Amino acid sequence: MRRTLLDILCCPVCKGELTLSVAEENEREIVEGTLTCVRCNVVYPIHEGIPNLLPQNTIE
């Protein structure tokens, strides 16, 4: 995921701002890390450069 993508991404649950935590980065992109919503505190993983912004399923 390129850092510039963070400017246009928002939380799919509440539309809140996302903060980035980088575990691994190369010269072009963030390879591993997380995006965390400031409002609802949901964490979205970044794996192999791809952010997974699918909302978590809850079983009731």
Biopython code that builds the backbone (N, CA, C, O; Angstrom):
import numpy as np
from Bio.PDB.StructureBuilder import StructureBuilder

atoms = [
    (1, "MET", "N", (0.850, -1.171, 0.000)),
    (1, "MET", "CA", (0.000, 0.000, 0.000)),
    (1, "MET", "C", (0.892, 1.228, 0.000)),
    (1, "MET", "O", (1.812, 1.331, 0.811)),
    (2, "ARG", "N", (0.633, 2.131, -0.877)),
    (2, "ARG", "CA", (1.400, 3.377, -0.909)),
    (2, "ARG", "C", (0.884, 4.336, 0.177)),
    (2, "ARG", "O", (-0.312, 4.374, 0.468)),
    (3, "ARG", "N", (1.791, 5.095, 0.759)),
    (3, "ARG", "CA", (1.418, 6.043, 1.812)),
    (3, "ARG", "C", (0.381, 7.060, 1.337)),
    (3, "ARG", "O", (-0.452, 7.504, 2.129)),
    (4, "THR", "N", (0.418, 7.430, 0.077)),
    (4, "THR", "CA", (-0.519, 8.426, -0.441)),
    (4, "THR", "C", (-1.959, 7.927, -0.405)),
    (4, "THR", "O", (-2.889, 8.733, -0.395)),
    (5, "LEU", "N", (-2.155, 6.621, -0.387)),
    (5, "LEU", "CA", (-3.498, 6.055, -0.314)),
    (5, "LEU", "C", (-4.183, 6.409, 1.010)),
    (5, "LEU", "O", (-5.409, 6.492, 1.071)),
    (6, "LEU", "N", (-3.406, 6.613, 2.049)),
    (6, "LEU", "CA", (-3.955, 6.943, 3.365)),
    (6, "LEU", "C", (-4.788, 8.230, 3.323)),
    (6, "LEU", "O", (-5.724, 8.390, 4.107)),
    (7, "ASP", "N", (-4.451, 9.139, 2.415)),
    (7, "ASP", "CA", (-5.185, 10.410, 2.293)),
    (7, "ASP", "C", (-6.636, 10.223, 1.853)),
    (7, "ASP", "O", (-7.482, 11.066, 2.151)),
    (8, "ILE", "N", (-6.932, 9.138, 1.151)),
    (8, "ILE", "CA", (-8.292, 8.942, 0.637)),
    (8, "ILE", "C", (-9.051, 7.818, 1.328)),
    (8, "ILE", "O", (-10.243, 7.637, 1.077)),
    (9, "LEU", "N", (-8.385, 7.061, 2.194)),
    (9, "LEU", "CA", (-9.049, 5.959, 2.891)),
    (9, "LEU", "C", (-9.761, 6.442, 4.149)),
    (9, "LEU", "O", (-9.319, 7.386, 4.805)),
    (10, "CYS", "N", (-10.871, 5.781, 4.474)),
    (10, "CYS", "CA", (-11.548, 6.022, 5.741)),
    (10, "CYS", "C", (-12.104, 4.691, 6.234)),
    (10, "CYS", "O", (-12.150, 3.715, 5.485)),
    (11, "CYS", "N", (-12.516, 4.656, 7.469)),
    (11, "CYS", "CA", (-13.076, 3.446, 8.064)),
    (11, "CYS", "C", (-14.388, 3.104, 7.351)),
    (11, "CYS", "O", (-15.266, 3.960, 7.241)),
    (12, "PRO", "N", (-14.532, 1.868, 6.866)),
    (12, "PRO", "CA", (-15.779, 1.496, 6.201)),
    (12, "PRO", "C", (-16.959, 1.346, 7.169)),
    (12, "PRO", "O", (-18.111, 1.322, 6.735)),
    (13, "VAL", "N", (-16.687, 1.246, 8.457)),
    (13, "VAL", "CA", (-17.744, 1.088, 9.458)),
    (13, "VAL", "C", (-18.351, 2.432, 9.828)),
    (13, "VAL", "O", (-19.569, 2.601, 9.770)),
    (14, "CYS", "N", (-17.500, 3.402, 10.212)),
    (14, "CYS", "CA", (-18.013, 4.681, 10.720)),
    (14, "CYS", "C", (-17.537, 5.893, 9.922)),
    (14, "CYS", "O", (-17.903, 7.024, 10.244)),
    (15, "LYS", "N", (-16.735, 5.674, 8.894)),
    (15, "LYS", "CA", (-16.166, 6.735, 8.051)),
    (15, "LYS", "C", (-15.145, 7.604, 8.784)),
    (15, "LYS", "O", (-14.855, 8.723, 8.361)),
    (16, "GLY", "N", (-14.602, 7.081, 9.888)),
    (16, "GLY", "CA", (-13.605, 7.812, 10.663)),
    (16, "GLY", "C", (-12.228, 7.783, 10.018)),
    (16, "GLY", "O", (-11.984, 7.043, 9.065)),
    (17, "GLU", "N", (-11.342, 8.597, 10.553)),
    (17, "GLU", "CA", (-9.965, 8.691, 10.085)),
    (17, "GLU", "C", (-9.185, 7.452, 10.495)),
    (17, "GLU", "O", (-9.406, 6.902, 11.575)),
    (18, "LEU", "N", (-8.270, 7.010, 9.632)),
    (18, "LEU", "CA", (-7.434, 5.851, 9.919)),
    (18, "LEU", "C", (-6.020, 6.295, 10.228)),
    (18, "LEU", "O", (-5.485, 7.195, 9.580)),
    (19, "THR", "N", (-5.411, 5.653, 11.231)),
    (19, "THR", "CA", (-4.004, 5.896, 11.536)),
    (19, "THR", "C", (-3.207, 4.675, 11.117)),
    (19, "THR", "O", (-3.692, 3.546, 11.186)),
    (20, "LEU", "N", (-1.987, 4.914, 10.684)),
    (20, "LEU", "CA", (-1.133, 3.872, 10.123)),
    (20, "LEU", "C", (-0.081, 3.446, 11.119)),
    (20, "LEU", "O", (0.541, 4.277, 11.780)),
    (21, "SER", "N", (0.117, 2.134, 11.222)),
    (21, "SER", "CA", (1.212, 1.559, 11.991)),
    (21, "SER", "C", (1.963, 0.627, 11.047)),
    (21, "SER", "O", (1.389, -0.336, 10.538)),
    (22, "VAL", "N", (3.243, 0.907, 10.811)),
    (22, "VAL", "CA", (4.032, 0.168, 9.828)),
    (22, "VAL", "C", (4.909, -0.866, 10.519)),
    (22, "VAL", "O", (5.667, -0.543, 11.434)),
    (23, "ALA", "N", (4.798, -2.120, 10.068)),
    (23, "ALA", "CA", (5.674, -3.189, 10.558)),
    (23, "ALA", "C", (6.816, -3.435, 9.570)),
    (23, "ALA", "O", (7.934, -3.746, 9.980)),
    (24, "GLU", "N", (6.537, -3.298, 8.264)),
    (24, "GLU", "CA", (7.551, -3.498, 7.222)),
    (24, "GLU", "C", (7.237, -2.597, 6.043)),
    (24, "GLU", "O", (6.093, -2.488, 5.601)),
    (25, "GLU", "N", (8.287, -1.952, 5.545)),
    (25, "GLU", "CA", (8.117, -1.028, 4.423)),
    (25, "GLU", "C", (9.334, -1.139, 3.511)),
    (25, "GLU", "O", (10.458, -1.301, 3.985)),
    (26, "ASN", "N", (9.107, -1.051, 2.208)),
    (26, "ASN", "CA", (10.236, -0.991, 1.284)),
    (26, "ASN", "C", (10.261, 0.399, 0.649)),
    (26, "ASN", "O", (9.546, 1.295, 1.097)),
    (27, "GLU", "N", (11.067, 0.585, -0.377)),
    (27, "GLU", "CA", (11.209, 1.922, -0.959)),
    (27, "GLU", "C", (9.953, 2.407, -1.673)),
    (27, "GLU", "O", (9.820, 3.606, -1.916)),
    (28, "ARG", "N", (9.027, 1.513, -2.017)),
    (28, "ARG", "CA", (7.827, 1.905, -2.760)),
    (28, "ARG", "C", (6.543, 1.907, -1.946)),
    (28, "ARG", "O", (5.662, 2.734, -2.182)),
    (29, "GLU", "N", (6.423, 0.981, -0.977)),
    (29, "GLU", "CA", (5.134, 0.822, -0.304)),
    (29, "GLU", "C", (5.263, 0.213, 1.086)),
    (29, "GLU", "O", (6.318, -0.285, 1.479)),
    (30, "ILE", "N", (4.157, 0.270, 1.812)),
    (30, "ILE", "CA", (4.043, -0.393, 3.106)),
    (30, "ILE", "C", (3.657, -1.836, 2.810)),
    (30, "ILE", "O", (2.635, -2.089, 2.172)),
    (31, "VAL", "N", (4.464, -2.775, 3.269)),
    (31, "VAL", "CA", (4.253, -4.187, 2.979)),
    (31, "VAL", "C", (3.397, -4.838, 4.067)),
    (31, "VAL", "O", (2.466, -5.582, 3.759)),
    (32, "GLU", "N", (3.702, -4.564, 5.324)),
    (32, "GLU", "CA", (2.975, -5.137, 6.452)),
    (32, "GLU", "C", (2.692, -4.033, 7.467)),
    (32, "GLU", "O", (3.510, -3.135, 7.669)),
    (33, "GLY", "N", (1.529, -4.110, 8.100)),
    (33, "GLY", "CA", (1.176, -3.130, 9.115)),
    (33, "GLY", "C", (-0.306, -3.165, 9.406)),
    (33, "GLY", "O", (-0.989, -4.144, 9.103)),
    (34, "THR", "N", (-0.800, -2.090, 9.997)),
    (34, "THR", "CA", (-2.220, -2.003, 10.320)),
    (34, "THR", "C", (-2.727, -0.578, 10.102)),
    (34, "THR", "O", (-1.972, 0.393, 10.163)),
    (35, "LEU", "N", (-4.022, -0.491, 9.848)),
    (35, "LEU", "CA", (-4.743, 0.769, 9.825)),
    (35, "LEU", "C", (-5.764, 0.691, 10.953)),
    (35, "LEU", "O", (-6.524, -0.275, 11.029)),
    (36, "THR", "N", (-5.793, 1.686, 11.825)),
    (36, "THR", "CA", (-6.695, 1.690, 12.966)),
    (36, "THR", "C", (-7.605, 2.903, 12.895)),
    (36, "THR", "O", (-7.146, 4.021, 12.662)),
    (37, "CYS", "N", (-8.902, 2.676, 13.099)),
    (37, "CYS", "CA", (-9.863, 3.773, 13.096)),
    (37, "CYS", "C", (-9.772, 4.545, 14.408)),
    (37, "CYS", "O", (-9.786, 3.961, 15.492)),
    (38, "VAL", "N", (-9.679, 5.855, 14.288)),
    (38, "VAL", "CA", (-9.588, 6.727, 15.453)),
    (38, "VAL", "C", (-10.909, 6.748, 16.226)),
    (38, "VAL", "O", (-10.906, 6.844, 17.453)),
    (39, "ARG", "N", (-12.035, 6.660, 15.518)),
    (39, "ARG", "CA", (-13.350, 6.764, 16.157)),
    (39, "ARG", "C", (-13.828, 5.460, 16.794)),
    (39, "ARG", "O", (-14.187, 5.442, 17.972)),
    (40, "CYS", "N", (-13.836, 4.363, 16.020)),
    (40, "CYS", "CA", (-14.426, 3.115, 16.547)),
    (40, "CYS", "C", (-13.384, 2.071, 16.924)),
    (40, "CYS", "O", (-13.739, 0.977, 17.363)),
    (41, "ASN", "N", (-12.103, 2.392, 16.757)),
    (41, "ASN", "CA", (-10.991, 1.563, 17.203)),
    (41, "ASN", "C", (-10.922, 0.196, 16.517)),
    (41, "ASN", "O", (-10.357, -0.740, 17.082)),
    (42, "VAL", "N", (-11.484, 0.062, 15.311)),
    (42, "VAL", "CA", (-11.378, -1.178, 14.548)),
    (42, "VAL", "C", (-10.009, -1.196, 13.865)),
    (42, "VAL", "O", (-9.555, -0.179, 13.341)),
    (43, "VAL", "N", (-9.360, -2.357, 13.875)),
    (43, "VAL", "CA", (-8.032, -2.507, 13.278)),
    (43, "VAL", "C", (-8.147, -3.296, 11.981)),
    (43, "VAL", "O", (-8.756, -4.365, 11.940)),
    (44, "TYR", "N", (-7.554, -2.752, 10.922)),
    (44, "TYR", "CA", (-7.544, -3.393, 9.607)),
    (44, "TYR", "C", (-6.101, -3.740, 9.252)),
    (44, "TYR", "O", (-5.236, -2.865, 9.281)),
    (45, "PRO", "N", (-5.826, -4.998, 8.918)),
    (45, "PRO", "CA", (-4.446, -5.388, 8.608)),
    (45, "PRO", "C", (-4.024, -4.991, 7.193)),
    (45, "PRO", "O", (-4.846, -4.884, 6.283)),
    (46, "ILE", "N", (-2.728, -4.778, 7.040)),
    (46, "ILE", "CA", (-2.107, -4.619, 5.724)),
    (46, "ILE", "C", (-1.175, -5.815, 5.587)),
    (46, "ILE", "O", (-0.251, -5.978, 6.383)),
    (47, "HIS", "N", (-1.413, -6.650, 4.582)),
    (47, "HIS", "CA", (-0.621, -7.859, 4.392)),
    (47, "HIS", "C", (-0.178, -7.933, 2.932)),
    (47, "HIS", "O", (-0.994, -7.851, 2.015)),
    (48, "GLU", "N", (1.121, -8.087, 2.739)),
    (48, "GLU", "CA", (1.718, -8.131, 1.404)),
    (48, "GLU", "C", (1.323, -6.912, 0.562)),
    (48, "GLU", "O", (1.097, -7.017, -0.644)),
    (49, "GLY", "N", (1.244, -5.755, 1.229)),
    (49, "GLY", "CA", (0.967, -4.501, 0.540)),
    (49, "GLY", "C", (-0.497, -4.215, 0.275)),
    (49, "GLY", "O", (-0.828, -3.200, -0.337)),
    (50, "ILE", "N", (-1.389, -5.106, 0.731)),
    (50, "ILE", "CA", (-2.815, -4.937, 0.460)),
    (50, "ILE", "C", (-3.576, -4.689, 1.757)),
    (50, "ILE", "O", (-3.580, -5.547, 2.640)),
    (51, "PRO", "N", (-4.228, -3.518, 1.890)),
    (51, "PRO", "CA", (-5.033, -3.276, 3.081)),
    (51, "PRO", "C", (-6.357, -4.043, 2.999)),
    (51, "PRO", "O", (-7.038, -4.003, 1.974)),
    (52, "ASN", "N", (-6.713, -4.732, 4.067)),
    (52, "ASN", "CA", (-7.974, -5.474, 4.136)),
    (52, "ASN", "C", (-8.969, -4.612, 4.904)),
    (52, "ASN", "O", (-8.959, -4.589, 6.135)),
    (53, "LEU", "N", (-9.828, -3.905, 4.172)),
    (53, "LEU", "CA", (-10.790, -2.998, 4.786)),
    (53, "LEU", "C", (-12.186, -3.593, 4.887)),
    (53, "LEU", "O", (-13.170, -2.863, 5.009)),
    (54, "LEU", "N", (-12.272, -4.910, 4.835)),
    (54, "LEU", "CA", (-13.571, -5.553, 5.023)),
    (54, "LEU", "C", (-13.942, -5.493, 6.495)),
    (54, "LEU", "O", (-13.130, -5.854, 7.347)),
    (55, "PRO", "N", (-15.162, -5.041, 6.815)),
    (55, "PRO", "CA", (-15.582, -5.001, 8.224)),
    (55, "PRO", "C", (-15.596, -6.392, 8.829)),
    (55, "PRO", "O", (-15.906, -7.373, 8.153)),
    (56, "GLN", "N", (-15.260, -6.467, 10.093)),
    (56, "GLN", "CA", (-15.264, -7.734, 10.812)),
    (56, "GLN", "C", (-16.690, -8.243, 10.923)),
    (56, "GLN", "O", (-17.600, -7.467, 11.214)),
    (57, "ASN", "N", (-16.903, -9.533, 10.696)),
    (57, "ASN", "CA", (-18.218, -10.136, 10.870)),
    (57, "ASN", "C", (-18.422, -10.479, 12.336)),
    (57, "ASN", "O", (-17.533, -11.030, 12.986)),
    (58, "THR", "N", (-19.581, -10.155, 12.843)),
    (58, "THR", "CA", (-19.906, -10.501, 14.221)),
    (58, "THR", "C", (-21.022, -11.537, 14.200)),
    (58, "THR", "O", (-22.010, -11.392, 13.481)),
    (59, "ILE", "N", (-20.848, -12.573, 14.994)),
    (59, "ILE", "CA", (-21.843, -13.633, 15.076)),
    (59, "ILE", "C", (-22.641, -13.429, 16.351)),
    (59, "ILE", "O", (-22.082, -13.373, 17.446)),
    (60, "GLU", "N", (-23.952, -13.319, 16.197)),
    (60, "GLU", "CA", (-24.807, -13.094, 17.366)),
    (60, "GLU", "C", (-25.679, -14.286, 17.616)),
    (60, "GLU", "O", (-26.470, -14.285, 18.559)),
]
sb = StructureBuilder()
sb.init_structure("model")
sb.init_model(0)
sb.init_chain("A")
sb.init_seg("    ")
for serial, (resi, resn, name, xyz) in enumerate(atoms, 1):
    if name == "N":
        sb.init_residue(resn, " ", resi, " ")
    sb.init_atom(name, np.array(xyz, "f"), 0.0, 1.0, " ", f" {name:<3s}", serial, name[0])
structure = sb.get_structure()
